[in-house]
C-alpha cells in the first residue's frame, strides 16, 4: 500500500514537472515570437529612418586668395578633388581640397578684350566668352589624370572644345555685348546681342571628315522682336527653339521660327521684382527668385489653351531671394537671401532640407558638384568649399502620400515609377497606388473566396453526411499546400488567355453555377422520401460534380455564339470600344479567381472547425423544441460560431493582403488606381519582389522599398489586432449560450 502511494506521488511530481517544462517552453516560444517581431520592426525602422533626415553641411576648404573681377561661374570637378572660379576678366582659379591654389588665364587675342560672358550647364563645366572683336572663345574647366605612387591625381587644366581657332560671331568685327548658348557634341547654338542692341541667333553645326578634321557650318537668324531691355537670357534645351528672357519684372517665353521670334507667354507673379532665374535639372522647369522672398516653379503642362507654362508650386523665404543654384541631376536647388544664408530646397517633395547662415553679406556666387554632395561658395572675400550630406531629398510625407504635380503631367497625380532610362528622369515614389493595388487584389480575392468558403464550411459542418465530410474536408485543406507560385503561373499563362478568349462564358459561369446548385437542391428536396433516404444516396453531394462540369462545358460551348450575338464577335474589343472599359489580359478578375482559390482553404478550414465545434446538445435542444434545421443554423449555430467565422474571414483577408507570387505573375504589375475589374494593379508585396533585386543598397529607392515593407507590416499588424479585439468581444458576448 505504501509503495502504491509512493508511486502515485512520483507520478504526480512527474506530471507537475512536465507541466512546468511545457509551460516554460510555450511561454518562451511565444516570447521569442514577440521578440522576433520587434526585431523585424526595429530593423525596418533602422533602414527607413534616414530618408526623412534633414541635410547637413560642413566646411571642407577655405581660401582667401581671390583674383580681381566678379565671379561668373563656379563649379567642382567630377572627381571632387578641386573647385574652380571663373571671373569676368578671363581668369580661372582652381582650389584643391588639399589647399592648393592655381590660377589660369583664358587665351584671347592680344588686341581683344572680354565684353560678354555666360556659363553653360553645371555638368558641362564650360564658359563662353564674347570678345570686343566679335569672336567667341569656349573654355572647358577640366583636368588630366596622373598616377603617383599608386594613386590617381587629377591636375586642373583649361581646354578649348572648339579648337585653337576662335569663331567669328559678329561678321563686322564689332563687340558682343550679351550672349547665351547651348552646346552639344556636334552643335553650338549662340543667342547674342551686338553693340547696336540687335539680337541674333547663330548656329554652328560640326562635321568630321575621314582625316579627323572638324569643320563647322554656320546658320544665322536675326531676332528683331526680342526686346533690347533683356537683363537675363536662357535657352531651353529640352524644348525646340525656345528662349527665356527676363525683362523688367516679366519673364517671356519666346519661340524661335523662320521669321525670328514670337512671344508665346509671359510669366509674372504680381508686381514682385524678379532677382534671378534658373533651370532645374532636366531643364524643363524654370525657377524664379523674387524680392519678396518667394521662389516659384514653372513648367509646361496641358491646360485649357493648350500646352503652356504654369506656376506649379511656391517656396516662401523670410528674406528676399537673391541668387539661385541648381543641382545637375536632381531637383534640389539652393537659394541665397539678403542675410547671407543659403536655404536648400527640393521641388517635388517640397522639403526645406537646410538653412545655413554663411555670412552677414549676400553671397556672390555658388555652385553644386555633379553628385550634389559638394558646394562651392564665393563669399566676396574668399572662396569656401563644403561637403553636403543630402542623400534622400526627394522623399517626404507629401511625395509619399499626397498628389504631386510632376513635370510633363497635366495635373497632380499619385504615381509610382522608380526607374527610367533618361538622365533627366525624376523618380516618383507615391505609395498610394501600391496600397490601393494591395486592397483591390485582396478585396477581389475575398469576394470570390468568402461565399465559396463560408457556405461550403456551413454545409460541410452542418448538413453533409459524415462519410463525404471525411473526404471533402481533408481535400480542401490539402489545397493549402499547393505552392502559390504554381497558381500564379497557371493564372498568368493559362487562365488569363482563357478568360480573354471566352469572356461571355466566364461571366455566364458566375450566374449559372450558383443557379444550378440551387435548382439541384430544390429538385432533391422534392424527391420522394424513400428515395432521399436511400442508403445508396448517402454520397448525394458528389452527384453535383458532374452536373456542374456539364453546365460549365455548356457555358464554354455557348460562348462563341453569345460573343457573336451580344459582343459583335469580339468580347475584348466590345468591352474596350463600346463599353469604354479598358481591358488588360492580366487583370483583377484573373487575380480574384486565382488568389481566391489560394484563400479558400484557409477560410474554409477555420470556419468549418468553428461551426462543427458548436456543442451538440445546443443543436439537439433547438431541434427538440421544434426549430427547423435552418432556424437552428441561423439562430444558434452561426451565432455561437461567429467568433470563429470572423477569425476565418480576417485570416483570409490577411493572407490575400500579403500574397506575392499570384499578384506578381497574374496582374501585369501596373501601378494604377482604377477599380476596373478588367485592369491590373501592383501590390506592396509584389512591388518589393519585383524591384528589390534592382535597387542599389542605401539608395532612396532601396529605403522606400523597405518603407513599403514597414507599411505592409503595420497594416497587417493593426488589422489583425483589430480583428482579434472584435473576435474576443464576440466570444465574450456568446460564451454564455
DRENSEFI-674287 format. One record per residue (C-alpha): x, y, z; residue number from 1. Coordinates in pm, whole numbers, plus 50000, padded with zeros to 5 digits. Layout:
<nodes>
(node (X,Y,Z),NUM)
...
</nodes>
This chain:
<nodes>
(node (50000,50000,50000),1)
(node (50283,50240,50086),2)
(node (50462,50155,49762),3)
(node (50149,50228,49560),4)
(node (50102,50565,49731),5)
(node (50469,50649,49671),6)
(node (50434,50557,49300),7)
(node (50134,50786,49271),8)
(node (50327,51068,49436),9)
(node (50620,51019,49197),10)
(node (50382,51012,48903),11)
(node (50217,51332,49026),12)
(node (50554,51502,49068),13)
(node (50650,51390,48718),14)
(node (50331,51539,48575),15)
(node (50388,51864,48763),16)
(node (50745,51882,48627),17)
(node (50631,51807,48274),18)
(node (50357,52070,48303),19)
(node (50611,52329,48422),20)
(node (50852,52244,48141),21)
(node (50572,52261,47884),22)
(node (50451,52590,48029),23)
(node (50803,52732,48021),24)
(node (50858,52614,47663),25)
(node (50530,52765,47544),26)
(node (50592,53096,47720),27)
(node (50950,53108,47589),28)
(node (50840,53031,47233),29)
(node (50569,53296,47245),30)
(node (50815,53549,47387),31)
(node (51065,53466,47112),32)
(node (50797,53524,46851),33)
(node (50725,53867,47000),34)
(node (51096,53947,47021),35)
(node (51139,53844,46658),36)
(node (50855,54071,46550),37)
(node (51006,54358,46747),38)
(node (51348,54296,46590),39)
(node (51194,54298,46242),40)
(node (51014,54622,46323),41)
(node (51332,54779,46463),42)
(node (51534,54679,46156),43)
(node (51274,54821,45920),44)
(node (51275,55147,46116),45)
(node (51657,55149,46110),46)
(node (51661,55127,45730),47)
(node (51371,55367,45672),48)
(node (51452,55648,45918),49)
(node (51741,55807,45716),50)
(node (51513,55905,45426),51)
(node (51341,56163,45648),52)
(node (51666,56312,45782),53)
(node (51750,56675,45703),54)
(node (52057,56774,45504),55)
(node (52378,56886,45671),56)
(node (52676,57088,45556),57)
(node (53037,57103,45674),58)
(node (53331,57317,45567),59)
(node (53598,57144,45361),60)
(node (53838,57402,45209),61)
(node (53882,57776,45271),62)
(node (54093,58005,45053),63)
(node (54113,58383,45084),64)
(node (54311,58445,44763),65)
(node (54079,58589,44501),66)
(node (54169,58738,44165),67)
(node (54013,59070,44064),68)
(node (53678,59054,43891),69)
(node (53332,58921,43955),70)
(node (53253,58550,43959),71)
(node (53055,58446,43653),72)
(node (53078,58072,43708),73)
(node (53182,57832,43980),74)
(node (53197,57457,43994),75)
(node (53353,57144,44138),76)
(node (53538,56890,43927),77)
(node (53378,56549,43863),78)
(node (53636,56383,44086),79)
(node (53568,56628,44369),80)
(node (53942,56697,44404),81)
(node (53923,57066,44319),82)
(node (53683,57352,44262),83)
(node (53712,57645,44026),84)
(node (53602,58006,43989),85)
(node (53577,58192,43657),86)
(node (53587,58574,43655),87)
(node (53460,58821,43401),88)
(node (53827,58913,43335),89)
(node (53903,58569,43189),90)
(node (54085,58441,43499),91)
(node (54017,58086,43622),92)
(node (54117,57995,43977),93)
(node (54142,57633,44093),94)
(node (54110,57537,44460),95)
(node (54229,57191,44561),96)
(node (54087,57002,44855),97)
(node (54440,56988,44995),98)
(node (54460,57369,44999),99)
(node (54641,57415,44666),100)
(node (54557,57728,44471),101)
(node (54632,57766,44099),102)
(node (54546,58039,43853),103)
(node (54498,58011,43476),104)
(node (54416,58280,43220),105)
(node (54188,58225,42922),106)
(node (54367,58263,42590),107)
(node (54230,58554,42385),108)
(node (54380,58770,42107),109)
(node (54609,59047,42224),110)
(node (54402,59316,42056),111)
(node (54071,59199,42208),112)
(node (53902,59226,42543),113)
(node (53622,59029,42706),114)
(node (53291,59210,42664),115)
(node (53037,58935,42745),116)
(node (53039,58609,42936),117)
(node (52797,58328,43004),118)
(node (52816,57991,43172),119)
(node (52693,57656,43046),120)
(node (52521,57366,43218),121)
(node (52660,57258,43554),122)
(node (52768,56916,43427),123)
(node (52948,57056,43119),124)
(node (53191,57287,43307),125)
(node (53218,57528,43014),126)
(node (53217,57907,42989),127)
(node (53166,58112,42674),128)
(node (53344,58447,42633),129)
(node (53235,58711,42382),130)
(node (53514,58944,42272),131)
(node (53538,59301,42159),132)
(node (53636,59192,41806),133)
(node (53320,58981,41761),134)
(node (53487,58647,41827),135)
(node (53394,58362,42062),136)
(node (53614,58162,42297),137)
(node (53471,57850,42459),138)
(node (53664,57725,42763),139)
(node (53630,57395,42947),140)
(node (53744,57363,43308),141)
(node (53871,57009,43339),142)
(node (54178,56817,43439),143)
(node (54418,56542,43344),144)
(node (54472,56229,43549),145)
(node (54819,56132,43665),146)
(node (54915,55828,43871),147)
(node (55163,55884,44151),148)
(node (55257,55612,44396),149)
(node (54953,55404,44306),150)
(node (54710,55693,44343),151)
(node (54525,55887,44074),152)
(node (54575,56262,44098),153)
(node (54373,56499,43885),154)
(node (54555,56814,43779),155)
(node (54348,57122,43682),156)
(node (54356,57202,43312),157)
(node (54193,57451,43073),158)
(node (54091,57317,42733),159)
(node (53920,57472,42432),160)
(node (53649,57245,42286),161)
(node (53625,57443,41959),162)
(node (53996,57419,41894),163)
(node (54264,57682,41872),164)
(node (54075,57887,41613),165)
(node (53830,58134,41764),166)
(node (53490,58154,41599),167)
(node (53397,58485,41442),168)
(node (53045,58562,41563),169)
(node (52997,58923,41452),170)
(node (53089,58947,41082),171)
(node (53169,59319,41119),172)
(node (53418,59251,41394),173)
(node (53229,59456,41649),174)
(node (53186,59377,42016),175)
(node (52944,59121,42157),176)
(node (52757,59274,42448),177)
(node (52543,58984,42575),178)
(node (52504,58616,42494),179)
(node (52377,58274,42598),180)
(node (52440,57936,42440),181)
(node (52360,57568,42419),182)
(node (52631,57311,42346),183)
(node (52608,56952,42230),184)
(node (52861,56717,42075),185)
(node (52817,56841,41719),186)
(node (52630,57169,41759),187)
(node (52674,57507,41920),188)
(node (52381,57749,41930),189)
(node (52451,58105,42044),190)
(node (52198,58383,42101),191)
(node (52386,58711,42123),192)
(node (52346,59087,42107),193)
(node (52573,59319,41912),194)
(node (52682,59666,42014),195)
(node (52377,59808,41834),196)
(node (52145,59619,42072),197)
(node (52030,59383,41797),198)
(node (51975,59020,41893),199)
(node (52092,58732,41671),200)
(node (52091,58357,41678),201)
(node (52390,58179,41526),202)
(node (52403,57803,41497),203)
(node (52726,57612,41427),204)
(node (52694,57250,41316),205)
(node (53012,57045,41319),206)
(node (53111,56754,41096),207)
(node (53423,56538,41100),208)
(node (53586,56411,40781),209)
(node (53776,56087,40733),210)
(node (54103,56251,40834),211)
(node (53954,56357,41166),212)
(node (53940,56727,41084),213)
(node (53629,56905,41209),214)
(node (53454,57172,41009),215)
(node (53167,57397,41116),216)
(node (52871,57515,40912),217)
(node (52703,57835,41017),218)
(node (52340,57948,41009),219)
(node (52231,58299,41117),220)
(node (51895,58441,41215),221)
(node (51814,58794,41325),222)
(node (51579,58812,41626),223)
(node (51423,59151,41563),224)
(node (51130,59105,41801),225)
(node (51343,59029,42110),226)
(node (51342,59337,42340),227)
(node (51656,59542,42400),228)
(node (51597,59553,42777),229)
(node (51667,59183,42837),230)
(node (51864,59155,43160),231)
(node (51893,58775,43168),232)
(node (51851,58522,42888),233)
(node (51842,58141,42889),234)
(node (51776,57868,42635),235)
(node (51553,57569,42697),236)
(node (51745,57268,42565),237)
(node (51455,57031,42634),238)
(node (51223,57245,42420),239)
(node (51257,57319,42049),240)
(node (51394,57666,41985),241)
(node (51265,57835,42298),242)
(node (51421,58127,42485),243)
(node (51351,58253,42836),244)
(node (51409,58626,42870),245)
(node (51386,58837,43184),246)
(node (51262,59190,43102),247)
(node (51185,59416,43399),248)
(node (50963,59201,43623),249)
(node (50832,58973,43349),250)
(node (50974,58652,43213),251)
(node (50891,58597,42848),252)
(node (50884,58260,42672),253)
(node (50992,58326,42312),254)
(node (50954,58077,42028),255)
(node (51220,58090,41755),256)
(node (51089,58043,41400),257)
(node (51198,58123,41047),258)
(node (51095,58489,41079),259)
(node (51269,58548,41412),260)
(node (51094,58506,41747),261)
(node (50744,58549,41879),262)
(node (50626,58583,42236),263)
(node (50433,58273,42346),264)
(node (50373,58353,42710),265)
(node (50464,58593,42991),266)
(node (50535,58465,43341),267)
(node (50472,58708,43623),268)
(node (50388,58684,43991),269)
(node (50207,59007,44071),270)
(node (50433,59310,44095),271)
(node (50716,59127,44271),272)
(node (51065,59208,44147),273)
(node (51245,58908,43997),274)
(node (51608,58892,44108),275)
(node (51723,58569,43942),276)
(node (51603,58276,43734),277)
(node (51744,57928,43676),278)
(node (51659,57592,43519),279)
(node (51603,57285,43734),280)
(node (51767,56953,43648),281)
(node (51616,56825,43325),282)
(node (51589,57186,43208),283)
(node (51211,57180,43179),284)
(node (51128,57378,43493),285)
(node (51201,57747,43546),286)
(node (51274,57882,43893),287)
(node (51212,58249,43969),288)
(node (51363,58414,44278),289)
(node (51184,58731,44388),290)
(node (51247,59028,44611),291)
(node (50951,58926,44827),292)
(node (51135,58606,44928),293)
(node (50914,58390,44708),294)
(node (51065,58124,44483),295)
(node (50821,57988,44226),296)
(node (50850,57688,43994),297)
(node (50701,57689,43642),298)
(node (50687,57417,43379),299)
(node (50490,57337,43068),300)
(node (50167,57139,43106),301)
(node (49847,57092,42910),302)
(node (49585,57348,43004),303)
(node (49265,57495,42866),304)
(node (49456,57687,42598),305)
(node (49692,57402,42508),306)
(node (50041,57349,42640),307)
(node (50170,57644,42837),308)
(node (50389,57722,43137),309)
(node (50205,57702,43467),310)
(node (50303,57805,43817),311)
(node (50322,57472,43994),312)
(node (50448,57542,44346),313)
(node (50597,57817,44562),314)
(node (50855,57835,44840),315)
(node (50840,58132,45077),316)
(node (51159,58257,45244),317)
(node (51177,58517,45523),318)
(node (51437,58725,45334),319)
(node (51448,58848,44971),320)
(node (51566,58568,44740),321)
(node (51877,58696,44565),322)
(node (52052,58407,44388),323)
(node (51968,58055,44267),324)
(node (52183,57745,44214),325)
(node (52055,57405,44099),326)
(node (52192,57052,44109),327)
(node (52281,56884,43780),328)
(node (52082,56561,43815),329)
(node (51831,56613,44099),330)
(node (51557,56865,44165),331)
(node (51741,57018,44460),332)
(node (51826,57387,44449),333)
(node (51981,57645,44677),334)
(node (51853,57998,44738),335)
(node (52075,58278,44865),336)
(node (51897,58558,45052),337)
(node (52000,58907,45158),338)
(node (52109,58790,45503),339)
(node (52392,58577,45363),340)
(node (52214,58247,45429),341)
(node (52160,57952,45200),342)
(node (51832,57761,45201),343)
(node (51843,57417,45040),344)
(node (51510,57303,44894),345)
(node (51372,57017,44685),346)
(node (51098,57093,44437),347)
(node (50864,56793,44410),348)
(node (50893,56678,44772),349)
(node (50851,57044,44880),350)
(node (51105,56994,45157),351)
(node (51326,57256,45315),352)
(node (51636,57048,45365),353)
(node (51874,57301,45514),354)
(node (51907,57664,45624),355)
(node (52269,57765,45679),356)
(node (52399,58111,45769),357)
(node (52730,58179,45592),358)
(node (52800,58547,45648),359)
(node (52637,58881,45714),360)
(node (52654,58981,45346),361)
(node (52485,58823,45042),362)
(node (52698,58565,44861),363)
(node (52836,58650,44517),364)
(node (52810,58306,44351),365)
(node (52775,57937,44434),366)
(node (52752,57601,44257),367)
(node (52692,57233,44336),368)
(node (52912,56940,44249),369)
(node (52775,56695,43993),370)
(node (52675,56442,44257),371)
(node (52519,56712,44476),372)
(node (52748,56622,44767),373)
(node (52963,56935,44741),374)
(node (52912,57312,44731),375)
(node (53148,57595,44640),376)
(node (53065,57948,44752),377)
(node (53210,58292,44674),378)
(node (53170,58499,44991),379)
(node (53313,58813,44832),380)
(node (53642,58797,45023),381)
(node (53714,58424,44999),382)
(node (53603,58103,44836),383)
(node (53481,57816,45051),384)
(node (53420,57454,44951),385)
(node (53186,57245,45161),386)
(node (53065,56889,45187),387)
(node (52687,56844,45168),388)
(node (52512,56541,45313),389)
(node (52181,56534,45128),390)
(node (52112,56173,45039),391)
(node (51733,56146,45014),392)
(node (51584,56488,44935),393)
(node (51313,56352,44707),394)
(node (51130,56172,44989),395)
(node (50875,56344,45209),396)
(node (50530,56278,45351),397)
(node (50392,56486,45063),398)
(node (50561,56284,44790),399)
(node (50468,55952,44954),400)
(node (50103,56008,45041),401)
(node (49974,56314,44851),402)
(node (49924,56400,44487),403)
(node (50234,56556,44330),404)
(node (50249,56758,44010),405)
(node (50542,56614,43815),406)
(node (50698,56763,43503),407)
(node (50510,56660,43191),408)
(node (50188,56574,43374),409)
(node (49866,56765,43315),410)
(node (49775,56774,43684),411)
(node (49886,56642,44025),412)
(node (49868,56264,44045),413)
(node (49961,55964,44256),414)
(node (50247,55798,44068),415)
(node (50484,55512,44141),416)
(node (50762,55495,43881),417)
(node (51101,55426,44031),418)
(node (51327,55389,43727),419)
(node (51369,55521,43374),420)
(node (51631,55534,43101),421)
(node (51653,55913,43092),422)
(node (51912,56109,43292),423)
(node (51660,56390,43335),424)
(node (51409,56147,43486),425)
(node (51276,56210,43833),426)
(node (51182,55909,44045),427)
(node (50822,55903,44165),428)
(node (50761,55723,44493),429)
(node (50393,55757,44578),430)
(node (50280,55466,44796),431)
(node (49911,55531,44737),432)
(node (49887,55325,44411),433)
(node (50059,55032,44584),434)
(node (49827,55044,44886),435)
(node (49531,55078,44650),436)
(node (49650,54778,44446),437)
(node (49701,54571,44760),438)
(node (49349,54638,44886),439)
(node (49200,54592,44539),440)
(node (49361,54250,44492),441)
(node (49260,54140,44842),442)
(node (48900,54256,44801),443)
(node (48851,54078,44469),444)
(node (49009,53761,44607),445)
(node (48796,53771,44923),446)
(node (48483,53850,44718),447)
(node (48547,53528,44524),448)
(node (48657,53317,44821),449)
(node (48418,53419,45101),450)
(node (48091,53290,44953),451)
(node (48251,52961,44848),452)
(node (48445,52906,45171),453)
(node (48181,53016,45425),454)
(node (47887,52848,45250),455)
(node (48099,52537,45194),456)
(node (48201,52533,45560),457)
(node (47840,52569,45674),458)
(node (47717,52287,45453),459)
(node (48012,52059,45531),460)
(node (47985,52103,45908),461)
(node (47607,52102,45947),462)
(node (47438,51926,45654),463)
(node (47691,51699,45485),464)
(node (47695,51329,45560),465)
(node (47983,51207,45773),466)
(node (48141,50986,45506),467)
(node (48153,51263,45248),468)
(node (48283,51509,45506),469)
(node (48579,51282,45580),470)
(node (48675,51312,45212),471)
(node (48587,51674,45140),472)
(node (48748,51847,45438),473)
(node (49098,51693,45401),474)
(node (49088,51751,45026),475)
(node (49013,52122,45062),476)
(node (49272,52160,45339),477)
(node (49525,51986,45115),478)
(node (49474,52265,44859),479)
(node (49653,52499,45101),480)
(node (49975,52306,45043),481)
(node (49973,52395,44673),482)
(node (50255,52650,44611),483)
(node (50118,52990,44521),484)
(node (50384,53026,44253),485)
(node (50210,52741,44068),486)
(node (49876,52917,44098),487)
(node (50033,53241,43976),488)
(node (50199,53062,43685),489)
(node (49873,52895,43582),490)
(node (49677,53219,43628),491)
(node (49913,53428,43416),492)
(node (49987,53183,43133),493)
(node (49680,52958,43123),494)
(node (49379,53118,43292),495)
(node (49426,53477,43164),496)
(node (49413,53379,42791),497)
(node (49111,53156,42859),498)
(node (48924,53441,43027),499)
(node (49012,53678,42742),500)
(node (48904,53435,42469),501)
(node (48589,53318,42650),502)
(node (48472,53629,42834),503)
(node (48096,53556,42787),504)
(node (48146,53204,42927),505)
(node (48327,53333,43237),506)
(node (48055,53589,43306),507)
(node (47786,53326,43243),508)
(node (47953,53081,43483),509)
(node (47920,53333,43766),510)
(node (47542,53310,43721),511)
(node (47483,52952,43608),512)
(node (47687,52761,43867),513)
(node (47507,52906,44174),514)
(node (47172,52880,43994),515)
(node (47238,52516,43904),516)
(node (47330,52436,44263),517)
(node (47006,52592,44391),518)
(node (46799,52408,44130),519)
(node (46961,52077,44223),520)
(node (46886,52143,44591),521)
(node (46525,52228,44508),522)
(node (46492,51913,44298),523)
(node (46642,51696,44572),524)
(node (46402,51849,44821),525)
(node (46103,51739,44613),526)
(node (46218,51381,44558),527)
(node (46012,51110,44730),528)
(node (46103,51047,45093),529)
(node (46209,50690,45025),530)
(node (46450,50797,44751),531)
(node (46609,51073,44959),532)
(node (46678,50831,45246),533)
(node (46813,50552,45032),534)
(node (47148,50431,45164),535)
(node (47292,50437,44813),536)
(node (47240,50813,44801),537)
(node (47443,50897,45110),538)
(node (47703,51042,44870),539)
(node (47444,51276,44721),540)
(node (47677,51581,44733),541)
(node (47914,51413,44488),542)
(node (47632,51385,44237),543)
(node (47655,51762,44194),544)
(node (48007,51744,44047),545)
(node (47921,51601,43702),546)
(node (47622,51834,43677),547)
(node (47837,52143,43742),548)
(node (48100,52018,43498),549)
(node (47833,51972,43232),550)
(node (47695,52323,43295),551)
(node (48047,52464,43268),552)
(node (48103,52283,42938),553)
(node (47774,52421,42806),554)
(node (47875,52777,42902),555)
(node (48201,52747,42709),556)
(node (48024,52584,42416),557)
(node (47775,52872,42401),558)
(node (48045,53136,42446),559)
(node (48124,53192,42072),560)
(node (47756,53226,41991),561)
(node (47696,53469,42276),562)
(node (48005,53665,42177),563)
(node (47885,53688,41819),564)
(node (47530,53782,41921),565)
(node (47597,54022,42210),566)
(node (47953,54148,42150),567)
(node (47986,54166,41772),568)
(node (48219,53866,41766),569)
(node (48499,54012,41981),570)
(node (48446,54041,42357),571)
(node (48763,54236,42431),572)
(node (48703,54488,42153),573)
(node (48340,54528,42264),574)
(node (48440,54594,42625),575)
(node (48710,54842,42521),576)
(node (48544,55032,42235),577)
(node (48169,55004,42302),578)
(node (48158,54998,42682),579)
(node (48461,55226,42714),580)
(node (48628,54998,42971),581)
(node (48999,54931,42941),582)
(node (49086,54563,42923),583)
(node (49420,54404,43008),584)
(node (49472,54031,42973),585)
(node (49616,54002,43324),586)
(node (49361,54177,43538),587)
(node (49181,54182,43871),588)
(node (48931,53919,43757),589)
(node (49209,53667,43695),590)
(node (49376,53759,44025),591)
(node (49046,53726,44212),592)
(node (48988,53376,44077),593)
(node (49345,53252,44128),594)
(node (49405,53412,44467),595)
(node (49052,53317,44571),596)
(node (49142,52951,44531),597)
(node (49452,53012,44744),598)
(node (49247,53180,45018),599)
(node (48951,52936,45020),600)
(node (49129,52658,45221),601)
(node (49227,52899,45499),602)
(node (48878,53043,45541),603)
(node (48705,52707,45494),604)
(node (48915,52517,45747),605)
(node (48882,52767,46032),606)
(node (48513,52838,45970),607)
(node (48425,52469,45939),608)
(node (48601,52385,46263),609)
(node (48418,52668,46439),610)
(node (48076,52553,46315),611)
(node (48142,52183,46376),612)
(node (48264,52260,46730),613)
(node (47930,52406,46840),614)
(node (47813,52187,47131),615)
(node (47582,51915,47004),616)
(node (47342,51949,47296),617)
(node (47258,52304,47186),618)
(node (47173,52183,46837),619)
(node (46969,51889,46966),620)
(node (46790,52112,47214),621)
(node (46691,52355,46941),622)
(node (46566,52076,46718),623)
(node (46379,51916,47011),624)
(node (46195,52243,47074),625)
(node (46056,52229,46719),626)
(node (46300,52451,46532),627)
(node (46389,52351,46178),628)
(node (46749,52282,46075),629)
(node (46766,52619,45902),630)
(node (46635,52801,46209),631)
(node (46881,52612,46427),632)
(node (47164,52702,46192),633)
(node (47087,53074,46168),634)
(node (46979,53138,46528),635)
(node (47201,52904,46726),636)
(node (47494,52755,46535),637)
(node (47609,53062,46340),638)
(node (47565,53288,46643),639)
(node (47786,53070,46862),640)
(node (48038,53007,46581),641)
(node (48052,53375,46478),642)
(node (48387,53446,46652),643)
(node (48550,53160,46464),644)
(node (48386,53257,46134),645)
(node (48501,53615,46182),646)
(node (48855,53491,46252),647)
(node (48842,53286,45932),648)
(node (48740,53592,45731),649)
(node (49019,53804,45882),650)
(node (49278,53531,45827),651)
(node (49170,53502,45467),652)
(node (49188,53876,45411),653)
(node (49530,53890,45578),654)
(node (49650,53607,45355),655)
(node (49525,53794,45049),656)
(node (49692,54120,45156),657)
(node (50031,53953,45197),658)
(node (50012,53734,44885),659)
(node (50304,53795,44648),660)
(node (50354,53542,44370),661)
(node (49997,53527,44238),662)
(node (49970,53907,44222),663)
(node (50320,53927,44075),664)
(node (50251,53684,43790),665)
(node (49884,53748,43712),666)
(node (49831,54126,43722),667)
(node (50075,54289,43481),668)
(node (50210,54490,43779),669)
(node (50080,54825,43660),670)
(node (50070,55078,43944),671)
(node (49736,55233,43851),672)
(node (49440,55338,44063),673)
(node (49126,55207,43892),674)
(node (48855,54982,44031),675)
(node (48801,54834,43685),676)
(node (48788,54454,43721),677)
(node (48945,54416,43375),678)
(node (49261,54608,43465),679)
(node (49556,54507,43677),680)
(node (49727,54659,43977),681)
(node (50052,54644,44172),682)
(node (50053,54545,44537),683)
(node (50302,54630,44811),684)
(node (50433,54274,44837),685)
(node (50464,54225,44461),686)
(node (50638,54561,44425),687)
(node (50902,54457,44678),688)
(node (50958,54126,44498),689)
(node (50993,54298,44160),690)
(node (51218,54589,44249),691)
(node (51433,54493,44548),692)
(node (51685,54297,44333),693)
(node (51747,54608,44121),694)
(node (51763,54868,44399),695)
(node (52107,54999,44493),696)
(node (52176,54935,44861),697)
(node (52131,55253,45063),698)
(node (51962,55446,44781),699)
(node (51629,55625,44816),700)
(node (51466,55353,44606),701)
(node (51607,55083,44837),702)
(node (51488,55256,45153),703)
(node (51142,55331,45013),704)
(node (51100,54961,44935),705)
(node (51175,54890,45300),706)
(node (50921,55158,45384),707)
(node (50661,54967,45180),708)
(node (50751,54658,45381),709)
(node (50702,54859,45701),710)
(node (50364,54984,45577),711)
(node (50259,54627,45495),712)
(node (50384,54508,45835),713)
(node (50195,54778,46025),714)
(node (49883,54733,45812),715)
(node (49859,54360,45877),716)
(node (49954,54405,46245),717)
(node (49689,54671,46310),718)
(node (49428,54489,46103),719)
(node (49486,54158,46283),720)
(node (49488,54331,46621),721)
(node (49155,54496,46547),722)
(node (49015,54168,46423),723)
(node (49128,53990,46740),724)
(node (48964,54253,46959),725)
(node (48636,54209,46771),726)
(node (48664,53831,46793),727)
(node (48723,53842,47168),728)
(node (48423,54069,47213),729)
(node (48202,53830,47014),730)
(node (48336,53539,47210),731)
(node (48254,53701,47545),732)
(node (47911,53801,47419),733)
(node (47806,53449,47313),734)
(node (48007,53243,47564),735)
(node (47707,53218,47799),736)
(node (47491,53034,47547),737)
</nodes>
